[in-house]
Amino acid sequence: MKFDTTQVIITGGTIDSYYEASKDTVVPNKTSVIPAILNAFKIDKKFLFSKICMKDSRALNALDRKKILATIQKSSCNKIIITHGTYTMPDTARYLKANLKKANKVIILTGSMIPISGFSPSDGTFNLGYSIAVADYLKPGIYVVMNGRVFDPAEVVKDMSGGKFGSIFSK
C-alpha cells in the first residue's frame, strides 16, 4: 500500500505543553510530544515533522507566521496539519489564507484547550486524530479543526466562556 505523506508543522501551544505549578499555567515543551503521540497511534500514514517553534500562540510573531507560510510553500505534501495554540489560531489561519499564493493543499490548524501530556482526558489527541481523518476528505484550502468541527478561517472564533471553538454564524 502506498500512503501520501502528511506534513505536521509544530508551533507549540497548549497541545504541546505541560503544567508548570510554580507559574500556575501551562508552558510549551522544549521538545514536541506530537511525533511520539502520532507514532503511538499506529496510524497507517506517513508523517513528516517540521518544528517552527515551541511557543504559546500569544508569543507568535510575524516572523513565525512567515516561517509557517514558507514551510507550506516549500512542502511537497498535499496534506498539512499545523499544531498551534488556540489563542491566535484563527489569526494564523486568516494570515495563511490571505498570503498563500496557491491553495492547492489541504491545510489544517488544530490544537487543544488541555495539554496532551499529563492530562487525561485531553481534547488534543481527539483534535489531532480528527484532523488526520478529515484531511482525506476536504478540498484544498485552509481550515481550523477543533471540537469535532471544521471551520473556515473567516468564520472561526474561540469562545473563551465555553472553552471551545465556534462559528460567528452560529448562536
C-alpha positions in Angstrom: 0.0 0.0 0.0 1.2 3.5 -0.9 0.4 6.3 1.5 0.6 10.0 1.0 2.8 11.8 3.5 1.1 14.3 5.7 3.4 17.1 6.9 2.9 18.1 10.5 4.1 21.7 11.3 4.7 22.1 15.0 4.5 25.5 16.7 3.8 24.7 20.3 0.7 25.8 22.1 -1.3 24.1 24.8 -1.5 20.9 22.8 2.3 20.6 23.2 2.7 22.0 26.7 2.9 20.9 30.4 1.6 22.3 33.6 4.1 24.4 35.5 2.9 24.7 39.1 5.3 27.5 40.0 3.7 29.6 37.3 0.2 28.2 37.7 -0.1 27.8 33.9 0.9 25.6 31.0 4.2 26.2 29.4 5.3 24.8 25.9 7.5 21.8 26.0 11.1 22.2 24.8 10.7 19.2 22.6 7.4 18.3 20.9 5.4 15.3 22.0 3.4 15.2 18.7 5.7 12.8 16.8 5.6 10.3 19.7 1.8 10.6 20.0 1.2 10.0 16.3 3.7 7.1 16.3 1.8 5.6 19.3 -1.5 5.8 17.4 0.0 3.3 14.8 -1.8 5.1 12.0 -1.3 3.7 8.5 0.0 7.0 7.3 3.4 8.6 6.9 4.2 11.8 8.6 6.9 14.4 8.0 7.5 16.6 11.1 8.7 20.2 10.9 9.2 22.3 14.0 8.8 26.1 13.6 8.9 26.9 17.3 7.6 25.9 20.7 5.6 28.9 21.8 2.4 29.9 23.5 0.5 31.3 20.5 0.2 34.7 22.1 4.0 34.9 21.7 4.0 34.0 17.9 5.1 36.9 15.8 5.2 37.9 12.2 8.5 36.1 11.6 7.0 32.8 13.0 4.0 33.2 10.7 6.2 33.8 7.7 8.2 30.6 8.6 4.9 28.7 8.7 3.9 30.1 5.3 7.4 29.4 3.8 7.3 25.8 5.1 3.9 25.3 3.5 5.0 26.8 0.2 8.1 24.5 0.1 6.3 21.4 1.1 5.7 18.6 -1.5 2.9 17.2 0.7 -0.7 17.7 -0.3 -1.9 17.5 3.4 -0.5 19.7 6.1 -1.5 19.8 9.7 -0.3 22.7 11.9 -0.4 22.2 15.7 -1.0 25.6 17.1 -2.0 27.4 20.3 -5.7 28.3 20.5 -5.4 32.0 21.4 -4.2 33.1 18.0 -5.1 30.1 15.8 -7.8 32.0 13.9 -5.3 34.8 13.3 -2.7 32.5 11.8 -5.4 30.7 9.7 -6.5 34.1 8.3 -2.9 35.1 7.7 -2.3 32.0 5.7 -5.5 32.4 3.7 -4.5 35.9 2.8 -0.9 35.2 2.0 -0.8 31.7 0.5 -0.3 32.2 -3.3 -1.5 28.7 -4.3 -4.2 27.0 -2.2 -3.7 23.5 -3.7 -3.2 21.7 -0.5 -5.4 20.8 2.5 -4.0 22.8 5.4 -5.5 22.3 8.8 -4.7 24.2 12.0 -5.5 22.3 15.2 -4.7 22.4 18.9 -6.2 21.9 22.3 -7.5 23.5 25.4 -5.9 20.9 27.6 -2.3 19.6 27.1 -1.8 16.1 25.8 1.0 15.3 28.3 0.0 14.8 31.9 -3.8 15.3 31.4 -6.5 12.8 30.8 -8.7 13.3 29.0 -7.2 15.9 26.7 -9.0 17.2 23.7 -5.6 17.4 22.0 -5.5 13.7 20.9 -9.1 13.9 19.6 -8.4 17.1 17.7 -5.2 15.7 16.2 -6.8 12.4 15.2 -9.9 14.1 13.8 -7.7 16.5 11.7 -5.8 13.5 10.2 -9.1 11.8 9.4 -10.8 14.8 7.7 -7.7 15.8 5.8 -8.5 12.9 3.4 -12.0 14.3 2.6 -11.5 18.1 2.5 -11.0 20.1 -0.7 -7.7 22.0 -0.9 -7.9 25.1 1.3 -7.2 26.3 4.8 -9.3 25.1 7.8 -9.4 25.2 11.6 -10.3 21.8 13.1 -11.4 21.9 16.7 -14.1 20.2 18.9 -15.2 17.8 16.1 -15.9 20.6 13.7 -14.2 22.0 10.6 -14.2 25.8 10.3 -13.3 28.3 7.6 -10.8 30.9 8.8 -13.3 33.7 8.1 -15.9 32.3 10.5 -13.9 30.7 13.3 -13.8 32.2 16.8 -12.5 31.0 20.2 -15.3 31.0 22.8 -13.5 31.7 26.0 -16.5 31.3 28.2 -17.5 27.9 26.7 -13.9 26.7 26.3 -14.4 25.7 22.7 -14.3 27.0 19.1 -17.4 28.0 17.2 -18.6 30.0 14.1 -19.5 33.6 14.1 -22.6 32.4 12.2 -23.8 30.1 15.0 -25.8 31.1 18.0 
